Amino acid sequence: MDKDYKSSNFKLTQIEPIKNIGVYNMFINWVIGEFDLYLKNESKQLKIFYPNGWFKIRKIYEYEDRISIEIMVEGKSKIGCNKIMDQVQTIYNHVISFQKYRN
């Protein structure tokens, strides 16, 4: 393979602020439940492999009291990446809505 060969994969990245680490943990648990049939790597970040790509979720500490979630999707098709990002974003929105009604 040529050293200058560039991947034709599509990449999407989204960063979402969260109030506390409990929201992050709930989000990760719901994502794991939704994608339970896919291969996963659950080390310092969650990485899930789906046909033709993968996505990962990790927490980012911007300051001591501010945490954000980074969602990164990579795949061979733009449509597939958008579909996965939409699914993950829907789960995030449910977690945030759940937290609002819980407090």
Contacts in CASP RR format, 6 or more apart in sequence:
PFRMAT RR
TARGET T0000
AUTHOR 0000-0000-0000
METHOD contacts of the structure
MODEL  1
MDKDYKSSNFKLTQIEPIKNIGVYNMFINWVIGEFDLYLKNESKQLKIFY
PNGWFKIRKIYEYEDRISIEIMVEGKSKIGCNKIMDQVQTIYNHVISFQK
YRN
8 76 0 8 1.000
9 53 0 8 1.000
9 74 0 8 1.000
9 75 0 8 1.000
9 76 0 8 1.000
10 74 0 8 1.000
10 75 0 8 1.000
10 76 0 8 1.000
10 77 0 8 1.000
10 78 0 8 1.000
10 80 0 8 1.000
10 81 0 8 1.000
11 72 0 8 1.000
11 73 0 8 1.000
11 74 0 8 1.000
11 75 0 8 1.000
11 81 0 8 1.000
12 72 0 8 1.000
12 73 0 8 1.000
12 74 0 8 1.000
12 81 0 8 1.000
12 82 0 8 1.000
12 85 0 8 1.000
13 70 0 8 1.000
13 71 0 8 1.000
13 72 0 8 1.000
13 73 0 8 1.000
14 70 0 8 1.000
14 71 0 8 1.000
14 72 0 8 1.000
14 85 0 8 1.000
14 89 0 8 1.000
15 60 0 8 1.000
15 68 0 8 1.000
15 69 0 8 1.000
15 70 0 8 1.000
15 71 0 8 1.000
16 68 0 8 1.000
16 69 0 8 1.000
16 71 0 8 1.000
16 92 0 8 1.000
17 66 0 8 1.000
17 67 0 8 1.000
17 68 0 8 1.000
17 69 0 8 1.000
18 24 0 8 1.000
18 27 0 8 1.000
18 59 0 8 1.000
18 67 0 8 1.000
18 68 0 8 1.000
18 69 0 8 1.000
19 99 0 8 1.000
20 67 0 8 1.000
21 59 0 8 1.000
21 67 0 8 1.000
23 95 0 8 1.000
23 96 0 8 1.000
23 99 0 8 1.000
24 59 0 8 1.000
24 67 0 8 1.000
24 69 0 8 1.000
26 95 0 8 1.000
26 98 0 8 1.000
26 99 0 8 1.000
27 57 0 8 1.000
27 69 0 8 1.000
27 91 0 8 1.000
27 92 0 8 1.000
27 95 0 8 1.000
28 46 0 8 1.000
28 57 0 8 1.000
30 91 0 8 1.000
30 94 0 8 1.000
30 95 0 8 1.000
31 46 0 8 1.000
31 48 0 8 1.000
31 57 0 8 1.000
31 88 0 8 1.000
31 91 0 8 1.000
32 40 0 8 1.000
32 42 0 8 1.000
32 46 0 8 1.000
34 87 0 8 1.000
34 91 0 8 1.000
35 48 0 8 1.000
35 50 0 8 1.000
38 48 0 8 1.000
38 49 0 8 1.000
38 50 0 8 1.000
39 48 0 8 1.000
39 49 0 8 1.000
40 46 0 8 1.000
40 47 0 8 1.000
40 48 0 8 1.000
40 49 0 8 1.000
41 47 0 8 1.000
41 48 0 8 1.000
44 58 0 8 1.000
45 56 0 8 1.000
45 57 0 8 1.000
45 58 0 8 1.000
45 59 0 8 1.000
46 56 0 8 1.000
46 57 0 8 1.000
46 58 0 8 1.000
47 54 0 8 1.000
47 55 0 8 1.000
47 56 0 8 1.000
48 54 0 8 1.000
48 55 0 8 1.000
48 56 0 8 1.000
50 84 0 8 1.000
52 75 0 8 1.000
52 76 0 8 1.000
52 77 0 8 1.000
52 80 0 8 1.000
53 74 0 8 1.000
53 75 0 8 1.000
53 76 0 8 1.000
54 73 0 8 1.000
54 74 0 8 1.000
54 75 0 8 1.000
55 71 0 8 1.000
55 72 0 8 1.000
55 73 0 8 1.000
55 74 0 8 1.000
55 84 0 8 1.000
55 85 0 8 1.000
55 88 0 8 1.000
56 71 0 8 1.000
56 72 0 8 1.000
57 69 0 8 1.000
57 70 0 8 1.000
57 71 0 8 1.000
57 72 0 8 1.000
57 88 0 8 1.000
58 69 0 8 1.000
58 70 0 8 1.000
59 67 0 8 1.000
59 68 0 8 1.000
59 69 0 8 1.000
59 70 0 8 1.000
60 67 0 8 1.000
60 68 0 8 1.000
60 69 0 8 1.000
60 70 0 8 1.000
61 67 0 8 1.000
62 68 0 8 1.000
69 92 0 8 1.000
71 85 0 8 1.000
71 88 0 8 1.000
71 89 0 8 1.000
71 92 0 8 1.000
73 81 0 8 1.000
73 84 0 8 1.000
73 85 0 8 1.000
73 88 0 8 1.000
74 81 0 8 1.000
75 81 0 8 1.000
END
